[in-house]
Amino acid sequence: MIPDPDDVVWSLDAADATEIRTSLLVLPHAGGNAHAYTEWRAFLPSDARLLIGQYPGRGARFSDPLPTDVDDLVGPIVESLPAGTDDLVVLGHSMGSLVAFEVARALTLAGRAPRALIASACRAPFIANPSTVHPERLTDDELVTAIKARGGTDDGILDEPELREIIIPSIRADFAIDDVYRYTGPSPALSCPVTAIGGTEDPVVPLDALARWAEITTGPATFESLPGGHFYFQQQLERFFGLVNSVVSGAPTPHEFA
């Protein structure tokens, strides 16, 4: 069954929006849910639409088959983008950055290249995963421990048996994809500007792996770091969106890769 486009890509406008100039498409982290990113609407300018991808196996897509590779995540999102997204910035966090890269690549190949890509807390797509989880080897309790170590998920959900039973299958599927994904096609694959952002104390993604995003585009590439771990932005959304909105608005970013 083909999913409803509105279930695949959530669309949120500001309450006082009179004209939409641009759109920010956000792709969640492994095990993430679109709902976790809805608060980001408040940090965007009123003329920017917030779009959020919802992966299979969660929310209204709970009954959709779980993804087995990155194409299962990318294809429905590209097909479900709403009208009026010609001016598009694509942003991913953690595994979502790999999804964002593949979305940007698909749009570029279709002659609809996004205006910019923002990669958050993720290795460059041609680098093998330096922090594999191997969910197929872990019990549910061991997987929950690994997720808690990364942060980003409400521990109350993970500690509630009935809720955990619902979300564990999609988490397993996402981490299995993230473990093995590695782009091996022609490079550079993109033409748009790329901004990579990471946490200075991120144990999952070393900053040198983050910096190599510059190699996948012919456009300009910039690198930014903020204090914190893998979900560094959670305690400093205003600083984070200072960087994001400079891209969304088209303003130049200060630190270009050497």
ChimeraX commands (.cxc) that place a marker at each C-alpha (Angstrom):
marker #1 position 0.00,0.00,0.00 radius 0.5
marker #1 position 1.30,3.46,-0.92 radius 0.5
marker #1 position 1.55,5.65,2.21 radius 0.5
marker #1 position -0.31,8.95,2.42 radius 0.5
marker #1 position 2.17,11.74,1.51 radius 0.5
marker #1 position 1.00,13.76,4.52 radius 0.5
marker #1 position 2.03,10.86,6.77 radius 0.5
marker #1 position 5.47,10.61,5.15 radius 0.5
marker #1 position 6.34,14.32,5.19 radius 0.5
marker #1 position 4.79,16.49,7.88 radius 0.5
marker #1 position 4.31,20.13,6.91 radius 0.5
marker #1 position 4.23,22.88,9.55 radius 0.5
marker #1 position 3.84,26.60,8.81 radius 0.5
marker #1 position 4.12,29.43,11.32 radius 0.5
marker #1 position 0.79,30.60,12.72 radius 0.5
marker #1 position 1.45,34.09,11.32 radius 0.5
marker #1 position 2.83,32.94,7.96 radius 0.5
marker #1 position 1.59,35.05,5.04 radius 0.5
marker #1 position 4.03,33.88,2.37 radius 0.5
marker #1 position 6.32,30.83,2.30 radius 0.5
marker #1 position 9.73,31.67,0.84 radius 0.5
marker #1 position 11.64,28.50,1.61 radius 0.5
marker #1 position 11.30,25.06,3.23 radius 0.5
marker #1 position 13.50,23.18,5.70 radius 0.5
marker #1 position 13.19,19.41,5.41 radius 0.5
marker #1 position 14.34,17.60,8.57 radius 0.5
marker #1 position 15.24,13.89,8.54 radius 0.5
marker #1 position 15.28,12.27,12.02 radius 0.5
marker #1 position 17.98,10.18,13.67 radius 0.5
marker #1 position 17.94,6.37,13.91 radius 0.5
marker #1 position 14.89,5.36,15.92 radius 0.5
marker #1 position 13.62,8.94,15.74 radius 0.5
marker #1 position 10.05,10.08,15.23 radius 0.5
marker #1 position 8.88,13.17,13.37 radius 0.5
marker #1 position 7.06,14.34,16.50 radius 0.5
marker #1 position 10.40,14.90,18.27 radius 0.5
marker #1 position 11.24,17.70,15.83 radius 0.5
marker #1 position 7.96,19.61,15.73 radius 0.5
marker #1 position 9.21,22.12,18.34 radius 0.5
marker #1 position 11.75,23.32,15.77 radius 0.5
marker #1 position 8.97,25.24,14.04 radius 0.5
marker #1 position 9.22,27.93,16.74 radius 0.5
marker #1 position 12.88,28.62,15.90 radius 0.5
marker #1 position 12.44,29.18,12.17 radius 0.5
marker #1 position 11.50,32.47,10.50 radius 0.5
marker #1 position 7.80,32.82,9.70 radius 0.5
marker #1 position 8.38,32.62,5.94 radius 0.5
marker #1 position 10.03,29.19,6.22 radius 0.5
marker #1 position 7.98,26.01,6.19 radius 0.5
marker #1 position 9.15,23.12,8.41 radius 0.5
marker #1 position 8.91,19.72,6.74 radius 0.5
marker #1 position 9.72,16.57,8.76 radius 0.5
marker #1 position 10.20,13.10,7.38 radius 0.5
marker #1 position 8.43,10.25,9.14 radius 0.5
marker #1 position 10.02,6.82,8.63 radius 0.5
marker #1 position 8.10,3.52,8.36 radius 0.5
marker #1 position 7.11,1.70,11.54 radius 0.5
marker #1 position 6.12,4.73,13.61 radius 0.5
marker #1 position 3.22,7.12,14.00 radius 0.5
marker #1 position 0.62,6.88,11.23 radius 0.5
marker #1 position 3.15,4.70,9.35 radius 0.5
marker #1 position 3.31,2.12,12.13 radius 0.5
marker #1 position 1.87,-0.64,9.94 radius 0.5
marker #1 position 4.18,0.12,6.98 radius 0.5
marker #1 position 6.89,-2.52,6.40 radius 0.5
marker #1 position 10.05,-1.71,8.34 radius 0.5
marker #1 position 12.91,-0.36,6.21 radius 0.5
marker #1 position 15.73,-2.68,5.19 radius 0.5
marker #1 position 17.95,-0.14,3.41 radius 0.5
marker #1 position 18.28,3.60,2.99 radius 0.5
marker #1 position 16.23,3.56,-0.23 radius 0.5
marker #1 position 13.18,2.49,1.79 radius 0.5
marker #1 position 13.52,5.75,3.73 radius 0.5
marker #1 position 14.49,8.05,0.87 radius 0.5
marker #1 position 12.06,7.08,-1.90 radius 0.5
marker #1 position 8.77,7.84,-0.11 radius 0.5
marker #1 position 10.15,11.15,1.22 radius 0.5
marker #1 position 11.19,12.39,-2.22 radius 0.5
marker #1 position 7.84,11.32,-3.66 radius 0.5
marker #1 position 5.89,12.97,-0.82 radius 0.5
marker #1 position 7.45,16.44,-0.86 radius 0.5
marker #1 position 4.60,18.95,-1.04 radius 0.5
marker #1 position 4.19,21.47,-3.83 radius 0.5
marker #1 position 6.10,24.71,-3.43 radius 0.5
marker #1 position 9.39,23.21,-2.28 radius 0.5
marker #1 position 11.55,24.51,-5.14 radius 0.5
marker #1 position 13.62,26.45,-2.58 radius 0.5
marker #1 position 14.60,23.67,-0.20 radius 0.5
marker #1 position 17.20,23.19,2.52 radius 0.5
marker #1 position 17.63,19.57,3.65 radius 0.5
marker #1 position 18.83,18.81,7.19 radius 0.5
marker #1 position 19.50,15.48,8.85 radius 0.5
marker #1 position 20.63,14.53,12.33 radius 0.5
marker #1 position 22.86,11.47,12.89 radius 0.5
marker #1 position 21.60,8.70,10.56 radius 0.5
marker #1 position 19.15,11.29,9.25 radius 0.5
marker #1 position 22.11,13.09,7.66 radius 0.5
marker #1 position 22.73,10.04,5.47 radius 0.5
marker #1 position 19.05,10.04,4.52 radius 0.5
marker #1 position 19.31,13.79,3.85 radius 0.5
marker #1 position 22.34,13.21,1.62 radius 0.5
marker #1 position 20.49,10.58,-0.40 radius 0.5
marker #1 position 17.41,12.81,-0.66 radius 0.5
marker #1 position 19.61,15.67,-1.87 radius 0.5
marker #1 position 21.34,13.34,-4.33 radius 0.5
marker #1 position 18.02,12.05,-5.69 radius 0.5
marker #1 position 16.72,15.59,-6.13 radius 0.5
marker #1 position 19.97,16.65,-7.81 radius 0.5
marker #1 position 19.78,13.75,-10.26 radius 0.5
marker #1 position 16.19,14.76,-11.00 radius 0.5
marker #1 position 17.27,18.34,-11.81 radius 0.5
marker #1 position 15.80,19.70,-8.56 radius 0.5
marker #1 position 18.93,20.18,-6.46 radius 0.5
marker #1 position 18.24,21.59,-2.98 radius 0.5
marker #1 position 19.65,25.01,-2.15 radius 0.5
marker #1 position 21.72,23.57,0.71 radius 0.5
marker #1 position 22.35,20.49,2.83 radius 0.5
marker #1 position 22.97,20.55,6.60 radius 0.5
marker #1 position 24.52,17.43,8.13 radius 0.5
marker #1 position 24.38,17.16,11.92 radius 0.5
marker #1 position 26.38,14.70,14.05 radius 0.5
marker #1 position 27.13,12.25,11.27 radius 0.5
marker #1 position 30.14,10.87,9.45 radius 0.5
marker #1 position 30.59,11.79,5.78 radius 0.5
marker #1 position 28.57,9.30,3.70 radius 0.5
marker #1 position 31.55,7.55,2.10 radius 0.5
marker #1 position 33.11,6.73,5.50 radius 0.5
marker #1 position 32.34,3.38,7.10 radius 0.5
marker #1 position 30.38,3.70,10.33 radius 0.5
marker #1 position 32.94,4.14,13.15 radius 0.5
marker #1 position 30.34,3.44,15.88 radius 0.5
marker #1 position 28.36,0.41,14.76 radius 0.5
marker #1 position 25.63,-0.85,17.10 radius 0.5
marker #1 position 25.00,-4.36,15.67 radius 0.5
marker #1 position 21.38,-4.48,16.88 radius 0.5
marker #1 position 21.01,-8.05,15.61 radius 0.5
marker #1 position 23.45,-9.18,18.31 radius 0.5
marker #1 position 21.78,-7.33,21.18 radius 0.5
marker #1 position 18.90,-8.25,23.43 radius 0.5
marker #1 position 16.22,-5.60,23.91 radius 0.5
marker #1 position 17.78,-4.59,27.24 radius 0.5
marker #1 position 21.24,-4.29,25.69 radius 0.5
marker #1 position 19.87,-2.23,22.80 radius 0.5
marker #1 position 18.07,0.10,25.22 radius 0.5
marker #1 position 21.34,0.58,27.11 radius 0.5
marker #1 position 23.12,1.48,23.86 radius 0.5
marker #1 position 20.38,3.97,22.93 radius 0.5
marker #1 position 20.46,5.62,26.34 radius 0.5
marker #1 position 24.23,6.06,26.03 radius 0.5
marker #1 position 23.71,8.12,22.87 radius 0.5
marker #1 position 20.91,10.23,24.32 radius 0.5
marker #1 position 18.09,11.80,22.35 radius 0.5
marker #1 position 15.35,9.39,23.42 radius 0.5
marker #1 position 13.07,9.85,26.41 radius 0.5
marker #1 position 14.23,7.29,29.00 radius 0.5
marker #1 position 10.66,7.07,30.26 radius 0.5
marker #1 position 9.57,5.59,26.93 radius 0.5
marker #1 position 12.46,3.14,26.92 radius 0.5
marker #1 position 11.68,2.07,30.50 radius 0.5
marker #1 position 7.97,1.50,29.88 radius 0.5
marker #1 position 7.60,-2.14,28.71 radius 0.5
marker #1 position 4.52,-1.62,26.51 radius 0.5
marker #1 position 5.91,1.48,24.81 radius 0.5
marker #1 position 9.34,-0.10,24.41 radius 0.5
marker #1 position 7.80,-3.11,22.69 radius 0.5
marker #1 position 6.26,-0.75,20.13 radius 0.5
marker #1 position 9.38,1.26,19.28 radius 0.5
marker #1 position 12.17,-1.35,19.53 radius 0.5
marker #1 position 11.50,-2.93,16.08 radius 0.5
marker #1 position 11.89,0.39,14.24 radius 0.5
marker #1 position 15.00,1.23,16.26 radius 0.5
marker #1 position 16.54,-2.12,15.32 radius 0.5
marker #1 position 15.72,-1.54,11.65 radius 0.5
marker #1 position 17.21,1.96,11.62 radius 0.5
marker #1 position 20.46,1.00,13.34 radius 0.5
marker #1 position 20.88,-1.98,11.02 radius 0.5
marker #1 position 20.73,0.44,8.08 radius 0.5
marker #1 position 23.07,2.94,9.73 radius 0.5
marker #1 position 25.60,0.21,10.57 radius 0.5
marker #1 position 26.21,-0.81,6.96 radius 0.5
marker #1 position 25.45,2.31,4.92 radius 0.5
marker #1 position 28.34,3.63,2.88 radius 0.5
marker #1 position 28.12,5.70,-0.29 radius 0.5
marker #1 position 30.34,4.25,-3.02 radius 0.5
marker #1 position 29.06,6.10,-6.08 radius 0.5
marker #1 position 30.59,8.95,-8.06 radius 0.5
marker #1 position 31.93,11.80,-5.96 radius 0.5
marker #1 position 31.39,14.66,-5.52 radius 0.5
marker #1 position 27.73,13.72,-5.70 radius 0.5
marker #1 position 26.17,17.12,-4.93 radius 0.5
marker #1 position 26.45,20.66,-6.24 radius 0.5
marker #1 position 24.79,22.52,-3.36 radius 0.5
marker #1 position 26.54,24.10,-0.36 radius 0.5
marker #1 position 27.00,21.76,2.59 radius 0.5
marker #1 position 27.19,22.72,6.27 radius 0.5
marker #1 position 28.31,20.10,8.79 radius 0.5
marker #1 position 27.63,20.64,12.51 radius 0.5
marker #1 position 28.71,18.47,15.43 radius 0.5
marker #1 position 29.19,18.31,19.16 radius 0.5
marker #1 position 32.69,18.78,20.53 radius 0.5
marker #1 position 32.24,15.85,22.95 radius 0.5
marker #1 position 30.33,13.54,20.61 radius 0.5
marker #1 position 31.52,9.95,21.28 radius 0.5
marker #1 position 29.74,8.62,18.20 radius 0.5
marker #1 position 31.08,10.90,15.44 radius 0.5
marker #1 position 34.64,12.25,15.66 radius 0.5
marker #1 position 34.89,15.79,14.35 radius 0.5
marker #1 position 37.41,14.74,11.67 radius 0.5
marker #1 position 34.82,12.34,10.20 radius 0.5
marker #1 position 32.27,15.15,10.24 radius 0.5
marker #1 position 34.64,17.52,8.45 radius 0.5
marker #1 position 34.95,15.26,5.40 radius 0.5
marker #1 position 31.45,16.24,4.23 radius 0.5
marker #1 position 33.31,18.86,2.18 radius 0.5
marker #1 position 34.37,16.11,-0.21 radius 0.5
marker #1 position 30.88,15.20,-1.43 radius 0.5
marker #1 position 29.96,18.51,-3.09 radius 0.5
marker #1 position 31.32,20.87,-5.71 radius 0.5
marker #1 position 29.70,23.71,-3.77 radius 0.5
marker #1 position 31.15,25.49,-0.75 radius 0.5
marker #1 position 31.39,23.55,2.51 radius 0.5
marker #1 position 31.47,24.85,6.06 radius 0.5
marker #1 position 32.06,23.26,9.43 radius 0.5
marker #1 position 30.68,24.27,12.82 radius 0.5
marker #1 position 30.96,22.71,16.27 radius 0.5
marker #1 position 29.00,23.36,19.44 radius 0.5
marker #1 position 29.62,22.12,22.97 radius 0.5
marker #1 position 27.98,18.82,23.77 radius 0.5
marker #1 position 27.60,15.19,22.80 radius 0.5
marker #1 position 25.71,13.39,20.06 radius 0.5
marker #1 position 22.52,15.39,20.71 radius 0.5
marker #1 position 24.42,18.59,21.39 radius 0.5
marker #1 position 21.59,20.85,20.18 radius 0.5
marker #1 position 19.06,19.81,22.80 radius 0.5
marker #1 position 20.38,22.20,25.45 radius 0.5
marker #1 position 21.18,25.03,23.04 radius 0.5
marker #1 position 18.53,25.20,20.35 radius 0.5
marker #1 position 18.89,28.96,19.97 radius 0.5
marker #1 position 22.62,28.68,19.18 radius 0.5
marker #1 position 21.95,25.72,16.90 radius 0.5
marker #1 position 19.28,27.61,14.99 radius 0.5
marker #1 position 21.57,30.60,14.71 radius 0.5
marker #1 position 23.64,28.35,12.43 radius 0.5
marker #1 position 20.67,26.66,10.75 radius 0.5
marker #1 position 18.84,29.90,10.02 radius 0.5
marker #1 position 21.94,31.44,8.48 radius 0.5
marker #1 position 21.66,28.67,5.87 radius 0.5
marker #1 position 17.88,28.87,5.59 radius 0.5
marker #1 position 18.05,32.64,5.06 radius 0.5
marker #1 position 20.94,32.34,2.62 radius 0.5
marker #1 position 23.38,34.30,4.80 radius 0.5
marker #1 position 27.05,33.28,4.57 radius 0.5
marker #1 position 28.48,31.00,7.25 radius 0.5
marker #1 position 31.78,32.00,8.85 radius 0.5
marker #1 position 34.10,28.98,8.82 radius 0.5
marker #1 position 34.86,27.47,5.43 radius 0.5
marker #1 position 36.69,24.15,5.26 radius 0.5
marker #1 position 40.35,24.43,4.43 radius 0.5
marker link #1:1,2 radius 0.2
marker link #1:2,3 radius 0.2
marker link #1:3,4 radius 0.2
marker link #1:4,5 radius 0.2
marker link #1:5,6 radius 0.2
marker link #1:6,7 radius 0.2
marker link #1:7,8 radius 0.2
marker link #1:8,9 radius 0.2
marker link #1:9,10 radius 0.2
marker link #1:10,11 radius 0.2
marker link #1:11,12 radius 0.2
marker link #1:12,13 radius 0.2
marker link #1:13,14 radius 0.2
marker link #1:14,15 radius 0.2
marker link #1:15,16 radius 0.2
marker link #1:16,17 radius 0.2
marker link #1:17,18 radius 0.2
marker link #1:18,19 radius 0.2
marker link #1:19,20 radius 0.2
marker link #1:20,21 radius 0.2
marker link #1:21,22 radius 0.2
marker link #1:22,23 radius 0.2
marker link #1:23,24 radius 0.2
marker link #1:24,25 radius 0.2
marker link #1:25,26 radius 0.2
marker link #1:26,27 radius 0.2
marker link #1:27,28 radius 0.2
marker link #1:28,29 radius 0.2
marker link #1:29,30 radius 0.2
marker link #1:30,31 radius 0.2
marker link #1:31,32 radius 0.2
marker link #1:32,33 radius 0.2
marker link #1:33,34 radius 0.2
marker link #1:34,35 radius 0.2
marker link #1:35,36 radius 0.2
marker link #1:36,37 radius 0.2
marker link #1:37,38 radius 0.2
marker link #1:38,39 radius 0.2
marker link #1:39,40 radius 0.2
marker link #1:40,41 radius 0.2
marker link #1:41,42 radius 0.2
marker link #1:42,43 radius 0.2
marker link #1:43,44 radius 0.2
marker link #1:44,45 radius 0.2
marker link #1:45,46 radius 0.2
marker link #1:46,47 radius 0.2
marker link #1:47,48 radius 0.2
marker link #1:48,49 radius 0.2
marker link #1:49,50 radius 0.2
marker link #1:50,51 radius 0.2
marker link #1:51,52 radius 0.2
marker link #1:52,53 radius 0.2
marker link #1:53,54 radius 0.2
marker link #1:54,55 radius 0.2
marker link #1:55,56 radius 0.2
marker link #1:56,57 radius 0.2
marker link #1:57,58 radius 0.2
marker link #1:58,59 radius 0.2
marker link #1:59,60 radius 0.2
marker link #1:60,61 radius 0.2
marker link #1:61,62 radius 0.2
marker link #1:62,63 radius 0.2
marker link #1:63,64 radius 0.2
marker link #1:64,65 radius 0.2
marker link #1:65,66 radius 0.2
marker link #1:66,67 radius 0.2
marker link #1:67,68 radius 0.2
marker link #1:68,69 radius 0.2
marker link #1:69,70 radius 0.2
marker link #1:70,71 radius 0.2
marker link #1:71,72 radius 0.2
marker link #1:72,73 radius 0.2
marker link #1:73,74 radius 0.2
marker link #1:74,75 radius 0.2
marker link #1:75,76 radius 0.2
marker link #1:76,77 radius 0.2
marker link #1:77,78 radius 0.2
marker link #1:78,79 radius 0.2
marker link #1:79,80 radius 0.2
marker link #1:80,81 radius 0.2
marker link #1:81,82 radius 0.2
marker link #1:82,83 radius 0.2
marker link #1:83,84 radius 0.2
marker link #1:84,85 radius 0.2
marker link #1:85,86 radius 0.2
marker link #1:86,87 radius 0.2
marker link #1:87,88 radius 0.2
marker link #1:88,89 radius 0.2
marker link #1:89,90 radius 0.2
marker link #1:90,91 radius 0.2
marker link #1:91,92 radius 0.2
marker link #1:92,93 radius 0.2
marker link #1:93,94 radius 0.2
marker link #1:94,95 radius 0.2
marker link #1:95,96 radius 0.2
marker link #1:96,97 radius 0.2
marker link #1:97,98 radius 0.2
marker link #1:98,99 radius 0.2
marker link #1:99,100 radius 0.2
marker link #1:100,101 radius 0.2
marker link #1:101,102 radius 0.2
marker link #1:102,103 radius 0.2
marker link #1:103,104 radius 0.2
marker link #1:104,105 radius 0.2
marker link #1:105,106 radius 0.2
marker link #1:106,107 radius 0.2
marker link #1:107,108 radius 0.2
marker link #1:108,109 radius 0.2
marker link #1:109,110 radius 0.2
marker link #1:110,111 radius 0.2
marker link #1:111,112 radius 0.2
marker link #1:112,113 radius 0.2
marker link #1:113,114 radius 0.2
marker link #1:114,115 radius 0.2
marker link #1:115,116 radius 0.2
marker link #1:116,117 radius 0.2
marker link #1:117,118 radius 0.2
marker link #1:118,119 radius 0.2
marker link #1:119,120 radius 0.2
marker link #1:120,121 radius 0.2
marker link #1:121,122 radius 0.2
marker link #1:122,123 radius 0.2
marker link #1:123,124 radius 0.2
marker link #1:124,125 radius 0.2
marker link #1:125,126 radius 0.2
marker link #1:126,127 radius 0.2
marker link #1:127,128 radius 0.2
marker link #1:128,129 radius 0.2
marker link #1:129,130 radius 0.2
marker link #1:130,131 radius 0.2
marker link #1:131,132 radius 0.2
marker link #1:132,133 radius 0.2
marker link #1:133,134 radius 0.2
marker link #1:134,135 radius 0.2
marker link #1:135,136 radius 0.2
marker link #1:136,137 radius 0.2
marker link #1:137,138 radius 0.2
marker link #1:138,139 radius 0.2
marker link #1:139,140 radius 0.2
marker link #1:140,141 radius 0.2
marker link #1:141,142 radius 0.2
marker link #1:142,143 radius 0.2
marker link #1:143,144 radius 0.2
marker link #1:144,145 radius 0.2
marker link #1:145,146 radius 0.2
marker link #1:146,147 radius 0.2
marker link #1:147,148 radius 0.2
marker link #1:148,149 radius 0.2
marker link #1:149,150 radius 0.2
marker link #1:150,151 radius 0.2
marker link #1:151,152 radius 0.2
marker link #1:152,153 radius 0.2
marker link #1:153,154 radius 0.2
marker link #1:154,155 radius 0.2
marker link #1:155,156 radius 0.2
marker link #1:156,157 radius 0.2
marker link #1:157,158 radius 0.2
marker link #1:158,159 radius 0.2
marker link #1:159,160 radius 0.2
marker link #1:160,161 radius 0.2
marker link #1:161,162 radius 0.2
marker link #1:162,163 radius 0.2
marker link #1:163,164 radius 0.2
marker link #1:164,165 radius 0.2
marker link #1:165,166 radius 0.2
marker link #1:166,167 radius 0.2
marker link #1:167,168 radius 0.2
marker link #1:168,169 radius 0.2
marker link #1:169,170 radius 0.2
marker link #1:170,171 radius 0.2
marker link #1:171,172 radius 0.2
marker link #1:172,173 radius 0.2
marker link #1:173,174 radius 0.2
marker link #1:174,175 radius 0.2
marker link #1:175,176 radius 0.2
marker link #1:176,177 radius 0.2
marker link #1:177,178 radius 0.2
marker link #1:178,179 radius 0.2
marker link #1:179,180 radius 0.2
marker link #1:180,181 radius 0.2
marker link #1:181,182 radius 0.2
marker link #1:182,183 radius 0.2
marker link #1:183,184 radius 0.2
marker link #1:184,185 radius 0.2
marker link #1:185,186 radius 0.2
marker link #1:186,187 radius 0.2
marker link #1:187,188 radius 0.2
marker link #1:188,189 radius 0.2
marker link #1:189,190 radius 0.2
marker link #1:190,191 radius 0.2
marker link #1:191,192 radius 0.2
marker link #1:192,193 radius 0.2
marker link #1:193,194 radius 0.2
marker link #1:194,195 radius 0.2
marker link #1:195,196 radius 0.2
marker link #1:196,197 radius 0.2
marker link #1:197,198 radius 0.2
marker link #1:198,199 radius 0.2
marker link #1:199,200 radius 0.2
marker link #1:200,201 radius 0.2
marker link #1:201,202 radius 0.2
marker link #1:202,203 radius 0.2
marker link #1:203,204 radius 0.2
marker link #1:204,205 radius 0.2
marker link #1:205,206 radius 0.2
marker link #1:206,207 radius 0.2
marker link #1:207,208 radius 0.2
marker link #1:208,209 radius 0.2
marker link #1:209,210 radius 0.2
marker link #1:210,211 radius 0.2
marker link #1:211,212 radius 0.2
marker link #1:212,213 radius 0.2
marker link #1:213,214 radius 0.2
marker link #1:214,215 radius 0.2
marker link #1:215,216 radius 0.2
marker link #1:216,217 radius 0.2
marker link #1:217,218 radius 0.2
marker link #1:218,219 radius 0.2
marker link #1:219,220 radius 0.2
marker link #1:220,221 radius 0.2
marker link #1:221,222 radius 0.2
marker link #1:222,223 radius 0.2
marker link #1:223,224 radius 0.2
marker link #1:224,225 radius 0.2
marker link #1:225,226 radius 0.2
marker link #1:226,227 radius 0.2
marker link #1:227,228 radius 0.2
marker link #1:228,229 radius 0.2
marker link #1:229,230 radius 0.2
marker link #1:230,231 radius 0.2
marker link #1:231,232 radius 0.2
marker link #1:232,233 radius 0.2
marker link #1:233,234 radius 0.2
marker link #1:234,235 radius 0.2
marker link #1:235,236 radius 0.2
marker link #1:236,237 radius 0.2
marker link #1:237,238 radius 0.2
marker link #1:238,239 radius 0.2
marker link #1:239,240 radius 0.2
marker link #1:240,241 radius 0.2
marker link #1:241,242 radius 0.2
marker link #1:242,243 radius 0.2
marker link #1:243,244 radius 0.2
marker link #1:244,245 radius 0.2
marker link #1:245,246 radius 0.2
marker link #1:246,247 radius 0.2
marker link #1:247,248 radius 0.2
marker link #1:248,249 radius 0.2
marker link #1:249,250 radius 0.2
marker link #1:250,251 radius 0.2
marker link #1:251,252 radius 0.2
marker link #1:252,253 radius 0.2
marker link #1:253,254 radius 0.2
marker link #1:254,255 radius 0.2
marker link #1:255,256 radius 0.2
marker link #1:256,257 radius 0.2
marker link #1:257,258 radius 0.2
view
